[in-house]
């Protein structure tokens, strides 16, 4: 799928416009897909669609499989009769997401809708719901986890009482009966998420747009995955991590980065035929056409830090499953279109693992100008099998990045791009599209020429990220035409754009 010249846009659905305080799978998402198709784009890249936990980050989630309820379009639920007309009339900011306010408001309405739905007579929709429950293997454990978390007033599972924290067969059955209504509501919410996303994907397909999703290699400790399958992770008998994930000290941090995610027991997973990973990859490719693996190098080796340590300085590299995992996954699921996030300090072993399966890596233009002409991110060093970005969700916008450079750094950028201060972002976009690389993905903020106020995330900052949204009036009237001309000029136009079904 990524072996011909194409172009896409990076935008998380929470950043879409619309009422309700957050972007959703509603009409504005369809309008955005139509815009991409009009431009001649081939891809829409999103961040993880899982339910965010700590700091509202999509990379820290209560589940590696479930969907984010905040992305559900309430208007569709009203149209189906599960919520009353006018229940969504509440003022929220247009330019950003107030996650606390939106979550409280929306979760209450989704609970109300689920409760009403479950009391209704059997209909075709209810039969569809039951089928979803019967065919979604992770669903009950996730619904039980969220119901118990609700009882515990949001506390992480290791702070629950012992019989619900350290689940046994007996307590599993007991709570499944005691919390039947709450569990049913959680299942209803997930059903609505997946049917709405499925409908949106069909619209994207009808317009020739493929979806690139994102798979974070590690999962959060406070998640249904760790709680329900403790044996898959390196935990002690009390369910506490013995080691946690991070990265070692480098130029950017003298103490490294302590992420805190639990690490996998690869020996046990190997003995089980990597079934958990087969299930995870299968789930991901039911959601997306292409998957980007975040922190791909963790499959070759991961930085293990003793859980008692307060920094990542004194960890050690521990070998991962490498090709053993991917051989098993591909044997079961077939060859999969995967992008390997290979940024940062990458060893020859990581490159060999990436190249063994012909996974395209990533090239970030904002990283291209800090050294000499051998810098691998400079366009003259690109290869066909890679994905070029001006920046990612972890970078500043290109305008914000350029404005932060010193005058000498700006000089290196403008000399290479052949531009001046006034048109640097346009030149960076054009240079990405000119690259020999088959695939280019452009953050939507860069197409809108926005500064650092539109930045999505600052790595290492625990709170205050992920909240940016755009408005339709930010788009120049000729944006689609000019972008489409550029895409066509550099041979990236999607010529198989179908009319909306």
N, C-alpha and C positions, 0 to 999 in steps of 0.2 A: 504493500500500500504506500510505503514511503520511498519507493524506488523510481519516482518520476518527479519532475519539477512541480512544486506546489507551494502554497502559502496559506497560513492560518492566522488566527487572532487568539491571544491569551486574554481571557476575561472570566473571572469566577462568577457564577450566577448571582451570588449575593450582591454584586456590584451593578446589577441591572436596575433600571428605573422602575417606577410603579408605586402604587399606593401600598400601605401596610408596613412601611419602614424598612423593607429589605427586598432584594430581587428574588423572584420566584420563577416557577415553571409556567407562568401564565402568558398572557398576550404579548408582554414586552419581550419575553424570551423568543417567541416566534418572530416578532418584528426584528429582533437582533439577527436571528438566523437568516431572515430574508435580506437584511442589509449585507451580510457576508456573501450571500449568493449573488447579489447585485454587483458586488465588488469583483466577483470571480474567485473568491476564496475557496479553498478545499477543506479547511479544518477549523474547528472551534476547540481550543484547549481550555479545560477547566481544572481547578484544584480539586482535592478530594471532596466528594459529596457526602462523606460520613458525618455523623452528629458531633459537632465540636465540643470539646471538654475544656481543658485549662486555657484561659486567655482567649477563648473563642477561635482558637486556631484549628483550621481543617486538618492540620497535621498532628493534632492531639485529639483523639476521638474515643468515644465510649464504645465503639465497635469498628472492626475492620470490614464489616459486611453491611451494616445497617445504613439507612439514609438519613439525611439531616431534615428533621420536621420543619425547620424554618423556611425551607425552600418550597414547601407545598403552597400551591395557589388556593387561597380560601374561596375565591370567587367560583371556582369549579365545584367546590364542596357545597356552596350555597345553591348553585344551579342544580345539583343532584338532590337537594332537599334535606341535607344533613345539618345545615345551619340556617337560621332565619335571615331574611333580607335585612340589610342595614347594620348587621352586627359588626362589620369591619370598619365602620366610620370612626376613625381615630386619627388624630394628626401626629405624624412622625416627621423627623428631618428628611429632606430630599437628598442631601449631598453625602450623608453618612448613615451607618447603621448604629442605632443605640441598642446593642444586643440585649441588655438587661430588660429594657422596656418592651422590645419586640418579642423576646422569648416569653416573658410573663403573659403578655396579651395573647400571643398566638397559641401557646401551649394550653391555655385555658379554653380557647375556642376549639382546639383539636380534641381535647378531652370531652368537651360537650358534644361535639359531632360524633365521636366514637361511641359515647354512651347511648345517644339516640339511635345510631345505626344498629347497635347490637340488640336493641329491644324491638326492632321492626320485624315484620313478618318476613318469611323466606321469599326472596326475589332473585332475579338473575344476578343482580349485583352481589347479593349475599352468597350465592353459590360460587361466584368468582372469588370472593373473599376467602371462603373455605378452601377452595382449590389452592389459592396462594399460600395459605397456612400449611396445607398438607405437603406442598412441594418446595418449601423454603426451609432447609435443614437447620439453619442457625437461628431461626425466628423465635422459637419458644424460649431459648436460653437468653436471648437479648431482651425479650419482653419481660421475662421474670427478673432479670438484672435491673432493668429500669423501674420496674414496680417496687422492688426492694429498696432501690435508691430513693424512690419517692417516699416510702415509709420511713427511711432513715434521714429524711429532710436534706437529701443531696450529699450526704457524707460519702467519701470514698469507701469502697467495699471493705478495705482492711480496718475501718472504724465501725463496722456493723457488729451486731452481736455474733458470737462464735458460730452458731448453727446456720446462720445465713451467709456469713463470710466464707467459712470453710465448708462448702456445700458437700453434702452426702446424698446418696440415693434417697434416703428417708426424708431429709429436709427438702430436697428437690420436689418430691411428690407432695409433701405437706404444703409448701408455699404455693405450688401450682394450683392447689385446690382453694387455699385461703385467699389468694389474690386473683381469683379467676376473672373478675370484672376488670381490674386494672390491667391484667395481662392482655385481655381481649382488646382493650382500648389501644394499648401499645401496638398490637398487631394490626389494628385498623389504621393507625397512623402510618405504619410502614407500608401497608397495602396501598394507601393513597399516594405515598411518595413514589413507589415503583411504577404504579400505573400512570401517574402524571409524567414521570421521566420517560417512560416507554412511549407515550404519545408524542412527547417533544422530540424524541429521537427519530420517530417515524417522519415527523415534519422536516427534521434536518436531512434525513435520507432523501426525501422527496425533492429537496433543493440542492442535492449534491454535496452536502456538508457532512464530513466524518468527524466524530467526536474523539478527541485525545483526552484520556483520563490520567489520573495520578495515583500511584500506589506508594505510600510511605513504607519503607522496609520494616520499620519497627512499629509496635503498637503501644498504646498508653497502658500504664500499670492499672489505672482505674478504668478498666474496660471489661465488657462482658467476655472478651476473648481470654484474658488472663484469669478472671474470676472463675469461669466455668471450665477452663482447661489448664489448670495450674501445672500439670505435669509437662506441658509443652515448653515451659520456661524455666530458667535457672532461679528457682525459689527455694527457701528452706521449708521445714515442716510446718511453720506458722504462716506460710504464704508470703513471706517477705523476700525481696530480691537479694541474692548473694552478690551479684554484680549488676552494674547498669551501663547503659550505652553512653558514648560521648565521642569526642575527638581530642587528640593530644595537643599539647602546646604548639603554637606555630607563630608566624609573623604577626597574626592578628590578635592572638591572645596568649599571654605568658603562662596562663594556668589551663589552657585548653577550654573545651566546652563540655559541661556536664549536662547531658540531656535527661538522664534519669530513667529512660525506658528500660524495661526488663529485657533480657537477652534470651535467645532461643536455646533450647537444649537440642542441638543439631543431631547428636547421637540418637536420642529417642526418636526424633522426627525421621531420621534415616531408617531406623528399624521399623517405623510405621509406614514406610513407603512415601514419605512426604505428603501424606493425605491432606493435612491441614493446608499446605501450600497449593496443592492441586485444587482444593475447594476454593481457596482465595483467588487464584488466577481464573478459575472458571467463573466465579462471581464477577470479577472485574471485567471480563470480556463479554459478559451478558449486559454490562452497563455501557461499555465503550467499544470503539472500533480499534483504537490504538491505546497503549498504556505506557506512560513514562514511569520508570522506577526511580523513586527518590533515594539518594544515597546508595546507588548501585554497588559501590565498593564493599558494602557490608556483607555481600554474598561471598566475596573473596576472603575478607578478614574484617573483624570488627574490633573496636577499641573497648576492652573490658575494664571497667573501673570498680574496685571494691565498693559495695553499697554504703559503707560507713564513711567513705571519703567525701570531703566537701568541695574538692576540685577534681579536674580530670588529669592532673599532672602525672599521677603514679599508676596509670593503667598499663595495659599491655595488649598487643595485637594478638588476637586468637583467630585461627583459621576458620573460615566458613565452609559451607557445603560446595561452593563453586559449581563446576559443571555437573557434578553428581545430581544436584537438585534439578537443574534445567533439563538434563537428559530424561529424568523421570517425568517431569511436568510435560515436556514436549511429546514423550512417548504416549502419554495419556490424552493430551488435548490437541496435539498437532503443533506445528510451528505457529508462533504467535508474534504479531507486530509489536515490538517493544522498543522504547527509547531508553537508553541507559544514561542516567544523570551521572556524568563522570567528571564533575567539576572539582577543583581543589587539587591537593597533592594526590596523584594517582600513580600506583605502582605498575610495573610491567605485567604483574599477575592480573591486575584488574583489566588492563588493556587486552590481554590474551583472552580473558573470559568474555569480554565484550565482543571481541572480533571473532571468537569461535562460532558465535551464533549470528554474526553479521548485524548486531544491534547498532544502530546509529547513536553516536554520542552527541554532546551538546557543545556549541561554540557561542560564547557571549561577547558581543562586540564591545561592551563597556569594559571588558577585561583585556582588550587587545592593545592598549596603548601605554602600558606601564613598563615595557622593556624594549628589546631591540627587534629587528626585523624577523627573528626566528620565533616570535611569540605565536603559539598555535592558534590564538583567537583572531589574528589578523587575517582578513579575507584572502590574501594571496597564499596563505598556508592551509586553507580549507580543503577538504576532500568531499567527493560527492555524497558519501554515506555519512552525513551528519545533519543535525538540525541547528540552524542559526537563529539566535535571538538577539535583539538589541539589548534586552535585559529580561529578567525573570521577576516573579512575585517577590523575591528577596532583594532585588535591586531597587535603587531609586528610579524614577522615571528618567528617560534619557535627557530631558531638559534639566531636571533637577541635578542629575549627575554632572552634566556639562557645566552648569552654573557653579558647582562646588569645586571645580578644578582650579589649580593655580594658572597664572597666565602662561607659564612655560608649558604646562600640560595641555592647555587649550591649543597652544601653537602646534604641538605634535599631532593633535587630533585634526585640526583644520588643514594642516599641510598634507596629511595622508588622504583625507577625504576630499580635498580640493574645494573647501567651502570657507565661509566666514562665520562669525558669531551668530549672525541673524538666521542662518539657514542650516545650522549644524544638525538638528534633529532630522530635517528632511534629507540631508546628505547621508546620515547614518541609516535611515530607512532604505534609501536607494542603494546604498552599499550592501546591505543585507540581501536585498532582492537580486543584486548582480552576482552574488556569490555562486560559485560552482556547486555548492551544496544542493541536494535535491529538495530539501524542506526548509522553509523559513517560517517562524512564528513571531508575530509582532504583538507586544502588549498594546491593548486598546488605548491606554493612556498616551502612548507615543504617537499613535495615529491622530489623537486629539491635541497633540502638542502641549500636554499639561506639565506643570512643574511639580516640585516635591510634595505639594499638598495632596497630590493624587497617589502618593506612594502607598502600596498595599501592606508591606511588612518590613520591619527593621529587625533582622536576626539578633537574638540576644535580649530583645525587649519583650518582657513577658506579657505586658498589657498595652492596650491602645492601638493594636494593629487590626487589619482585615476589614476595616469599616468603610472604605471608600466606595462611593457610588457615582455613576454618571447620570446626567440628565440629557434628554433628547435635544434640548436647545444648545448643548455644547457642540453638537455636530455642525460643521460648516455645510452650507447647502450643497456644495460641490464635492464633499468628501468622498462619496461613493464613486463619482465619475473620475476624480483625480487618482484615487487609489487603484481603481480598476485599470486605468491607463498605464500606471506604473507596473502593475502585476502582469499585464499583457506584454508590455515592452520587454520585460525580462523573462518571458516564456513561462510564467507561472499561473496563467489564467486557467481556471477550471472550466473546460469547454463542455462538460456534461452537466449543465445546470438545468434541472427539470423544473417545470412549473409546479406550483403548489398543488398537491392532490386535492 
